[in-house]
Amino acid sequence: MTWCRWFGTVRDQVANNRYLIVLHEAERLEQRGIMEWQTVQGERIKRTRLIQTPVYVVAVEVEMIVPDEDPSEPCYEPGTVEFLRQVREHADANDIEWLGRHGRVYRVLETA
C-alpha cells in the first residue's frame, strides 16, 4: 500500500469514526500537539540527531518510526519534526539553558 493510499484510508476511517485509540495515548498526543490520525504504526527506534548552527551543535535523542507499511526508511512523526525545529530556534537564540535540558550542547570553535 502506498503512503497516499494509506493516508486516504486513515482519513476515511477517522471521518467515519472507525478508529480506536486508548485514552492515555490520546492525552499524550494532545500534549505534543499531534492529531490522532497523524500517528504511524511501526517499530519505534531512538536515534541521536545533530542540529548545527554557526555557533552550536546540539545533540538530541529523538524517536523515529520504521513504518509497518514501508520499512525501507525510518521517519519522524509531526511532533518530532516540531521538536527539532524548536531546538534550532533555541540554538539560534543562544538559549543554552533550554538546550541543556533537552540535549547536549557543543560550541563550535574557530581554528587558526
N, C-alpha and C positions, 0 to 999 in steps of 0.2 A: 504494500500500500504506500503510495507516495505521500509526502508531507501535506500537499494541498488537499488530497482526498481525505487523509486522516483528519486534518483541521476541519474540513466541511462536515465530516461525520460527527466530530465532537461538538461543533457549533449547533448542528441539528439536534443532537441529544440534549444539550443544555436548553435549547429553545423549547423543547417538548418536556422539560423537567424529567428526563430519563437518565439521571446520573446519581451516584451516591458518593458522598464524601463524609468522613467522620467529623464530628464537631471540633475535636482538638485540632485536626489538620486545617479545617476551615478557619479557626481562630488564628492559627499560626500564619496562614496565607494572608489573612486580613491585616495582621500586624506588619507584614512585609510588603503590603501594597500589591499583592498578586491576586488576580481573579482566579477562581477555581478552575475555569476551563483552560487556563494557560499552563497548567502543570503537565509534565511529560512523564510517562511511565517508563521505568528502566532502572538499571543499576546506577546507584549514586556513588561517585568517587570523589575524593578530596584531592585537590591539587594546589600547589603554590603558584601564584601569578605575580609577576613583577610589573609595577606601574612606574614608568620612568618619566621624570620631568627634568628640566635643565639643572635643577638643584638637588633633587632627591630621587632615590629609588625606594619604593615601598613594596615589601613582600607581604602578601596577604594570602591566607588559605581560603579557598572557595570550593563550593560543591559543584561538580559537573555531573551530567547525566548521560549515560550511554543508552540511547533510546531502544526500547524493545523492537520497534518497527524498523529502525535503521541504525544498527550498531557500528556503522563504518566510522563514525566520528562523534566524540563526546560533545555535548552542547551545554549552554548556560540557560537557566530559567530567567525570566524577566527581572526577578528580584536580585539575582546575582549581577546582571548587567547594570542595574541601577546602583548596586553597592560599588562596583568597580568605577563607575562614573563619579560617585561621591568621593572615593579615595583620590581620584585625580583632582577633583575640585579642592579638597582639603590640602593636598600636596601643593597645588598652585597657590593656595592662600597661606602657605607656611604654617599650617595648623598642626604642629608637631604633637601636641597633647592628644588630639583626636586620632591622628595616625598611629601613635604609640599604643592606643587602646585597641586598635584593630589589626595591627601587624607590626612588622619590623621595619624601621626606617634607617636608610643609609644616605649619607650625604655624598654627593659627587665631589671629588677633589680635582682641582686643576693640576696638571703635571707640566713641568717645565720642558 
